[in-house]
Amino acid sequence: MTMRASDIARYRPLCLELPGGEILDRYTDEQAAAICNGVGAAWTDRVLPRASSILNRALPWAVAPSIVHDLAYHEGKGGDAGRAMADAQFLAGCQLCIEWCSDYPWTRWWRGRKARALYVIVRKFGDSAWEGK
């Protein structure tokens, strides 16, 4: 995993403002860091070293939603409906962060396209990571 406890502590206030962010209240920074990898799949770093770190830097608006998403996937509650909710909250969280950090309409548009692509990826390939199957 590529997240450190200091990363979780830095993103915690933002995570708590996102849909589903209250899940972070159940974890210490150390516990969350042991679960979360940030942007990208848990196996990404095994295939391409430091890939998650690169993705976290390239898509900073997706890091906090990814923390919430990783914790929701770890808990895996609610079956398929729970997974769909976690993925929808991830997309909504990305859209909020994009709105908060984008100064220009074209950056909102471009980042929004990337967020929707990430959403499609987690919907299509996230089933193997869902703990509540």
C-alpha positions in Angstrom: 0.0 0.0 0.0 1.3 3.5 -0.8 -0.7 5.6 1.7 1.0 6.6 4.9 -0.7 7.6 8.2 0.5 11.2 7.5 -1.3 11.1 4.1 -4.5 10.0 5.7 -4.2 12.7 8.4 -3.7 15.3 5.7 -6.7 14.2 3.6 -9.0 13.3 6.6 -10.8 16.7 6.8 -11.5 16.6 3.0 -12.7 13.0 3.2 -15.2 13.8 5.9 -16.8 16.4 3.5 -17.3 13.8 0.8 -20.3 11.4 0.3 -19.6 8.3 2.4 -16.7 10.1 4.2 -18.0 9.3 7.6 -16.6 5.8 7.1 -13.2 7.3 8.0 -14.4 8.0 11.5 -14.2 4.3 12.2 -10.4 4.1 11.5 -7.3 5.6 13.0 -4.9 7.1 10.5 -2.6 4.1 10.8 -5.5 1.6 10.3 -6.7 3.5 7.2 -3.2 3.7 5.8 -2.8 -0.1 6.1 -6.0 -0.5 3.9 -5.8 2.4 1.4 -3.6 2.7 -1.6 -4.9 5.9 -3.0 -5.7 6.1 -6.8 -5.3 2.8 -8.6 -5.9 -0.8 -7.8 -4.2 -2.6 -4.9 -2.2 -4.7 -7.4 -1.0 -1.7 -9.5 2.3 -1.3 -7.7 3.2 -5.0 -8.1 2.9 -4.6 -11.9 4.4 -1.2 -12.2 6.4 0.0 -9.2 5.3 3.3 -7.7 2.3 3.5 -10.0 -0.1 4.5 -7.2 2.3 7.3 -6.1 2.4 8.6 -9.7 -1.4 8.4 -10.0 -1.9 10.1 -6.7 0.3 13.0 -7.9 -1.3 13.1 -11.4 -4.9 13.0 -10.1 -4.8 14.8 -6.8 -8.5 15.5 -6.9 -9.1 11.7 -6.8 -7.0 10.9 -3.7 -9.6 11.8 -1.0 -12.5 10.0 -2.8 -10.1 7.0 -3.3 -9.5 6.8 0.4 -13.3 6.7 1.1 -13.7 4.2 -1.7 -10.9 1.9 -0.5 -12.4 1.8 3.0 -15.9 1.1 1.6 -14.5 -1.8 -0.5 -12.6 -3.1 2.5 -15.7 -3.2 4.6 -17.7 -4.6 1.7 -21.2 -4.1 3.1 -24.4 -4.4 1.2 -23.6 -6.8 -1.6 -23.9 -5.6 -5.2 -26.0 -2.6 -4.1 -23.3 -1.6 -1.5 -20.6 -1.8 -4.2 -22.7 0.3 -6.6 -23.2 2.8 -3.8 -19.4 2.9 -3.0 -18.6 3.5 -6.7 -21.3 6.2 -7.0 -19.9 7.9 -3.9 -16.4 7.7 -5.4 -17.6 9.5 -8.6 -19.6 12.1 -6.6 -16.6 12.7 -4.4 -14.3 13.2 -7.4 -16.8 15.6 -8.9 -16.9 17.6 -5.7 -13.1 17.8 -5.4 -12.9 18.8 -9.1 -15.4 21.6 -8.5 -13.4 22.8 -5.4 -10.0 22.8 -7.1 -10.6 23.7 -10.7 -10.2 27.4 -11.6 -11.3 27.1 -15.2 -14.3 25.5 -16.9 -12.1 23.5 -19.3 -10.1 22.0 -16.4 -13.4 21.0 -14.7 -14.5 19.4 -18.0 -11.2 17.6 -18.6 -11.0 16.3 -15.0 -14.6 15.3 -15.1 -13.9 13.1 -18.1 -11.1 11.5 -16.2 -13.3 11.0 -13.1 -16.0 9.3 -15.3 -13.3 7.1 -16.8 -12.1 6.1 -13.3 -15.7 5.3 -12.4 -16.1 3.1 -15.4 -12.9 1.3 -14.4 -14.0 0.6 -10.8 -17.5 -0.5 -12.0 -16.0 -2.9 -14.6 -13.0 -4.3 -12.7 -13.7 -3.6 -9.0 -15.7 -6.7 -8.3 -12.5 -8.7 -7.6 -11.6 -6.3 -4.8 -15.1 -6.1 -3.2 -14.8 -7.8 0.2 -18.5 -8.4 0.7 -19.0 -10.8 -2.2 
